[in-house]
Amino acid sequence: MKRLLIVFVGLLTALSFSSCGYNTMVSKDENVKGKWAQVENAYQRRADLIPNLVNTVKGAAQHEEGTLTAVTEARAKATSIQVDPNNLSEEAIANFQQNQDGLSQAIGRLLVSVESYPDLKANANFQELQAQLEGTENRISVERRAYNEAVQDYNTTVRSFPNNIMAGIFGFKAKGTFKATEGSDKAPTVQF
């Protein structure tokens, strides 16, 4: 009986340290961290575009000072939130997402207010910034999806037997994913 237990423990240890164990979890953890870095890069690109957008609008739309201030404050708040790649928990991701969503809403209000300024809408610099911002929003979406896919793969690995035993021993924990913004499942009401 003792011999059978030793063989079982030895087999479990060998499996856990093989390519389907510890090394795989390390590899998938690094993949998640890399995907997270790409998410941060995309959000940083958006944050870098905002000062130029605000300055362009400021010159043509003096009556929008409150909206411009809100965008600037939302940018400052969103860029102040840093998530440690070693702690990509549900709470950390939700906090990061909440601040980024606040910035998205402020930018949306700014772009809606610009509709009242035909000269600004025709401004080549503004059009270029708006196109870059739209492209960046698409990049953010792509990077978030890639991150979520990497996290799903990682979480499946650390929660599967026998990896879950090694994950517990070595501190590999499930990571958080981006969730849809509350209310995004309902189509907006359009009235003419």
Salt bridges, closest charged atoms under 4 A:
ASP29 OD2 - LYS33 NZ 3.32
ASP29 OD1 - LYS175 NZ 2.88
GLU30 OE2 - LYS33 NZ 3.71
GLU90 OE1 - LYS179 NZ 3.20
GLU115 OE1 - LYS121 NZ 3.19
GLU137 OE2 - ARG46 NH1 3.07
GLU149 OE2 - ARG145 NH1 3.46
ASP153 OD1 - LYS28 NZ 2.95
